Each structure stands twice: as C-alpha cells, then as structure tokens.
Amino acid sequence: MKRLAFYFRNLKPTNQTYEDIYEGKMYELGEESDPTVHNQALYWNGEIGYEITKSNRLELSKPTVVIHIPMKLFGVEKAGTAGLDYIFRSFIPYVNALNEANDNRKRTHKENGHYYIYEPSHKVLSRNVITTRIIAQKYYKNLSGTTIVPIDNEKDVPAFLCASIMIQVQLPAGKHLKAGQMLAHDLPEAVNCFVNEFDRQKMEKAEKLYEKQEAIRAWLKDSPYCAFVANGSILPRAKGGDNPLEGAVPFLSTAEDEVEVAGIRGMAFQKGITVITGGGYSGKSTLLDALDAGIYNHVAGDGREYVITDYDAMKISAEDGRCIRHANLSPFIKWLPEGSPWDFSTEHASGSTSQAANIMEAIGWGARLLMIDEDKSATNFMIQDFVMKALIDKEPITPFVERVRELAQEKNVSTILVIGGSSEYLQAADRIYMMRDYQIVQVTKEAKSLQAMYLPHSEAACSDENKKLNEPADFSFQDKIDANLLNTRPEGSASEMLKVSDLGFILLGNEQVDIRMIHDIVTIPQLNAIAFLLRRLMERLNPLDRFQKFFAPNGETAPRWICREEEVEKLLKEIETAGLDTAHSPFFTECGRWMDLPRKYEILAVLSRMKLK
C-alpha cells in the first residue's frame, strides 16, 4: 500500500484519469544495470493483495478493486460455491460500515467518495464478484517512492489460493489525499477487521446446508419426482423484497406425498402431470413461484432453503409480440393463414403462438419440467371447452391440454400447472392438489369424480370431427441459425453496441431483445452476464473480422449454420475453466460490472428472441 499511497500524494490536482494507479509503474533496481520498469497494479497489505483495474473506459474515477485474501487467513484450505457465497455476504457489512463513516448526505458520491459492493439475492449462484485464484505473493521490497528491490529468496515466493472479492470505489473528485486514504488505508483496515472476525463455523454451516440441498437435487434425478418442498418452508415473500413474509403459514406436506430425503421431511412432487388449484388468494401461484425459484439453492433464513426443483425446469407463459424464427409449432398449430406451422417465423407472435414456441424451445433444449400458470397463459392455447369446440368447426389450435399427456409419456417432460378457471386439465392430470388457506391438500379422486360427472355432456356437445383423437405430434426441433447474422455492430457502424437496461432489454448490435417474459433470469447481474457471454459467443463464431462476409459462388451471402444449444454449451464449458469474469469488457459503459452465471436455457432464450436480420 506504500506505493499506492505515493501515487495519490503525487497526482496533480487536475488529474482525473488516475493513470498512475492503473499502470502501477515501479522501478526495480539491479546490481549493475539500469532500473527495470514494471507495470503492476497489484498492491499489497501484508499477504492480502489489492488489484486495481478500470471499471470501464468512461468511469476512470471509479476503479474496480479485486481483493485477494489467502484462504488460510480464514482458517480453511478451500471453498466451494456455498463457502465463497458466505465469505462474500459476510464482507458486505464491513463495506456498508465504511460508507456509513464516509458518506455525506449533502454531497454526491462523486464529490465525497463511496464504496460499491454487490448485494445478492438469497439465491446461491456462481458470481464474478467472488472467485478463487492462485496468487503469487509479493516478490519485492519497497524502497522510496516507486523503487523496489527483489527479495533475497525470489524463487521461493509462495503462491496461495485466495478468495478474490470484487468491489468498486468511487474516488472523490479532486480530493486525491482523501482518495488515497479510502483506498490505501480505510479499505485495508476494514478487510483486516473482516478477516480477524471471520466466523469459520458459520461458513461450515452454509456449506453443509448446500451439501444437503445438492443431495436432494441428486436424489430427484434418480427418483420418480421432479420437486421437493420441506415441511415448515415459508413460501410467500415480503412485499417488494426477497425476504420471507412474516407471519406466513408454514408449508406442510400432504400425508400421501410426504417423504424424507437427506434427513429432511417434506412433500415430493411426482413426475408427470400435476395440477394445483384453489380459490383466489389461496397460495397456488405462490407455490408455483417457489417451485420455480427452486431451480437454484437458497441461503439459510430464506424460508425456501429446502424447496428444490429439477435444475432442467422452465417456467412458461404467453409472450405477445416476441420474435420467433423457424419454429416447429405443428404439435399445437394445425395450419396458418400464411406460412407453415412446421417452419414458422414472425416478429410479433400472438399469445398462443408465442406460448407454443416457448414450449417447443424448452423441450428441444432439454427441459424436463414445465411450470405454467393459467393466469399468465393464452386462454385459447390452454383450453377449448365443449361449447366452443361444438361452435367452431375450423380451429387451427390444438390446446395444450390435448398434448400434455403425450409430452409426459413420449418425451418424459413433466408439467406442473396452476389452474383456477377450467376443469379440462383434471382428467389429464396424474395428481390434483387444492390450496386451502395456504395449505395443500390432495384432491385427485374427488376432482376426477366431479369432472367425470360433466364429461358425458361435453362429449355429446362435440362434433364428430372434434371428437377425433389428435394424431401423434411431431416434436422435432430445429435449432440452427446463421452465424453470419450474429453481430454486436449496428449496421453501418464501426463500434459495437452492448447495453443492458433495468427495464428488461438487452441491446446487441441492431437487436433490442425484450427479456421481460423470460422468467428464470433472476437478477440484473445475470442479465449482464448473458449480454457479455453472447458477445463472446459472437466473437468466437466470427473471429477477427466480425463483420466479414462469406460469399457463395453466385455472389450471395452463404449461410453458416450452427446449432445454438451446442455453441452455448461449448461457451459455458469455456467459462467454467476460464472464469465468468473473462467474458467482461470495460469498453461497454452501459453494462453493469457484476455478473451472475446463468443456465444455458436463459442464454438460449435470449438468442431465440433475436430477429437476426
């Protein structure tokens, strides 16, 4: 930190670029030769290193600081996803305390300075703000200013496995001494305090919770079940937040469906077709939302720690206006006024065609569980009652209710549906649950008996044509796109465009992709990651010259067909090895610095909504 403090003391009053801090220039003295110049923006306070880089090309007064803390200082040799998550969450209060001592309500952060740290939701995800890296320790001794000399045992300098924590620091404009105080003194003091007070036992508890969650997740894979909800779980959320609702009724399994997994008792939802029904405000949509959130593990105190859902699950809804490219909708659409249902494209899909496309994409990419809420679906796609079947003699839509069992039996794709206004799914369902006063009850026999009472009337009202069984569906899936059309440069521009909007849009080149109905993008940092990952994918598919044209002999552009799922899976394997942060680029000023790792499904969902013109 001595060298970093020296840079700040010697900055000119008008300097706002902080190039000395980012370069980290230092002069290594030799016995006979002239000093050797090194650039290393890694500053040391004991065994803890502080690596300073530019957040982006415009925010030069807001550096990104990665703090490398040897794991041995926490009293552990290594940490997995849950351990790193706990370390990061434990550091947040120390940064908040720095801000409480530093902030001035009468001045902006740019005037006064501020420490920024990502405050995550209750989901435990892989993040770029906390990683592990092997960092070689300081190999030199500081003399005066920026002069250094190698230590005697240079070859024996140790390298430690470190927990690398990323924050950002807004340096106060024109106040270089205060900026130096913030970075070279106050922050290291807070980090030292954090390390000294670290609770290793609580970290071990977080890791044990994660191990149990993963044990339940592994059990689901080899069992006839697709989801598990522990007894005592608090499913409702407090208004406007991620915390459990105070005073909410704890979840309690039905007697018929109660199991014990990894020492935890709760309700197991079987694969197949499950209907959850109930009156208004009974908790049925809350249960579905909790099951959807269960694709990720949660921290202790969330209330849904042991709500575990098959990782290969997707929540599906209608999406008026979404773009569709070359989708096979034939299982649900018999004919179209223009075009073929086997190869359907549009820039503005209707509710029914969009929901059909969402389902076909999900099962084509390998989803094994669909979660559907009637309230967020296209009515004519979900059902068609017996009166409408009798009245309409030329209906192109095959309702989902007529395909849901085929999906379960032929494609091994389960479905959990929240239904409140139609009985048509009762006959198709394997299990039917009623939410009563926020408690779940199995009513399969009663519901099917009631539905059977009305079934003869519906059959009598149907025309002969509508009574015919649907022929087996063609669920084949075309996942190829032309790689030439993937570009982050707007037409006619030499610069790339990459932007993430808090309103629910990603801008990539000419594309503005609406992601508001991709329900399983759970954080803005996850959206940041998708944007940077797609840019990296485009760079890999079109290397060196991303706007290079490939011409066929006749002079027309020759398509280069790629499979989206294969390319995204390759990309995620690269990121698993290289680290999520390698996808980041400081060139883009309208993409956040924090990133959460998404699943392949959400990356593919964004790709599938691109117009590709």
Summary of the structure (lengths in Angstrom):
residues: 613
radius of gyration: 28.5
end to end distance: 51.9
largest distance: 103.3
contacts: 1921
relative contact order: 0.10
helix: 35%
strand: 23%
